[in-house]
Amino acid sequence: MDPSAHSSPALREQHTPEAIAARLASTDHSYVGDAILGAIDGTVTTFAIVAGATGAQLSPGIALVLGLANVLADGFSMAVSNYLRAKADLHVVEHARRVEESHIEKIPDGEREEIRQIFLRKGFEGRMLEEAVDVITRDRRRWVDTMLMEELGLRLDPPRPIRAATTTFIAFLVAGLVPLVPLILAHGFVVSAIATAATFFAIGAFKGITLRSGWVGGGLETLLIGGGAAALAYAVGHAMRGLAG
């Protein structure tokens, strides 16, 4: 029986020659991971402050001030860290490209042999191997790109530093404000906890959908992790409430 008979129409549509070509041609970095990381960290750290302040029996006003300061300062710090990380990744690729281009210029036979060894390990042999080496080394950019990916294990589409930082900061800010809005509206800690729990679950569900690992499991996992961090912060605040006075 034809295996394709068991595949869904949508799956077959994704594997037409045109769809495959378009997917392989798209090299834009996905910033979903930056958004998820920023959202989780923003929610966890901000609600941890709210929970710790509540456990220490501090006033909602103090919790609000501390939370707002955290959202702006920690969000900015995380965005800067992500910016520097993305910039470093970009510099690594650029430096490696210059090195490989220099090697090809100075020792082309040695670099050609590296391509041959790479494709030999992939199962190419004989005339097919030599044709593959010839095709790759015929184009200088394709040659360098192959060395970067296959020899050095680098991605050719590292994230753009500004976009990575902006995505992280916005996600951190939006998610981090959720635990604070109930305090601003004078609804108290319980409403803040409920809103935060819903946010944890929503972030995890979105992650599960994006990774196609199940939205329920993803939501519950993030909810448990965030809830555990909040419970720890509350316990520390409660244990040290005497110092707050």
Secondary structure as the mmCIF struct_conf table of DSSP 4:
data_model
#
loop_
_struct_conf.conf_type_id
_struct_conf.id
_struct_conf.beg_label_comp_id
_struct_conf.beg_label_asym_id
_struct_conf.beg_label_seq_id
_struct_conf.end_label_comp_id
_struct_conf.end_label_asym_id
_struct_conf.end_label_seq_id
HELX_RH_3T_P HELX_RH_3T_P1 PRO A 3 HIS A 6
BEND BEND1 SER A 7 SER A 7
HELX_RH_AL_P HELX_RH_AL_P1 PRO A 9 GLN A 14
TURN_TY1_P TURN_TY1_P1 HIS A 15 HIS A 15
BEND BEND2 THR A 16 THR A 16
HELX_RH_AL_P HELX_RH_AL_P2 PRO A 17 ALA A 25
HELX_LH_PP_P HELX_LH_PP_P1 ASP A 28 SER A 30
HELX_RH_AL_P HELX_RH_AL_P3 VAL A 32 GLY A 55
TURN_TY1_P TURN_TY1_P2 ALA A 56 GLN A 57
HELX_RH_AL_P HELX_RH_AL_P4 PRO A 60 LYS A 106
HELX_RH_AL_P HELX_RH_AL_P5 PRO A 108 ARG A 121
TURN_TY1_P TURN_TY1_P3 LYS A 122 GLY A 123
HELX_RH_AL_P HELX_RH_AL_P6 GLY A 126 ARG A 138
BEND BEND3 ASP A 139 ASP A 139
HELX_RH_AL_P HELX_RH_AL_P7 ARG A 140 THR A 146
HELX_RH_PI_P HELX_RH_PI_P1 MET A 147 GLU A 151
BEND BEND4 LEU A 152 LEU A 152
BEND BEND5 LEU A 156 ASP A 157
HELX_LH_PP_P HELX_LH_PP_P2 PRO A 158 ARG A 160
HELX_RH_AL_P HELX_RH_AL_P8 PRO A 161 LEU A 177
TURN_TY1_P TURN_TY1_P4 VAL A 178 LEU A 180
HELX_RH_AL_P HELX_RH_AL_P9 VAL A 181 ILE A 184
TURN_TY1_P TURN_TY1_P5 LEU A 185 ALA A 186
HELX_RH_AL_P HELX_RH_AL_P10 GLY A 188 LEU A 211
TURN_TY1_P TURN_TY1_P6 ARG A 212 ARG A 212
BEND BEND6 SER A 213 SER A 213
HELX_RH_AL_P HELX_RH_AL_P11 TRP A 215 ALA A 239
TURN_TY1_P TURN_TY1_P7 MET A 240 MET A 240
HELX_RH_AL_P HELX_RH_AL_P12 ARG A 241 ALA A 244
#
